[in-house]
Amino acid sequence: MTDPSSITDPPSPCIGVCTINEQTQWCDGCFRSLDEIAAWWNYSPAQKRAVLAQLDGRLTRIMDGTAFD
């Protein structure tokens, strides 16, 4: 039997602030890379969840300054 959570397609985290930060190479709005943004609609639900799982950590790195090292 297929796990229902593997089928559910997570929504895009885009909030309409589409500017790539020169230092981090992540979008200032959703914290995804250009590659992740471009491939989002081709990603499987599992791939989307993997990207989403990284976003809080990226924001934390931006806030504490370690993303700019």
Secondary structure, 3 states (H helix, E strand, C coil): CCCHHHCCCCCCCCCCCCCECCCCCEECCCCCEHHHHHHHHHCCHHHHHHHHHHHHHHHHHHHHCHHHC
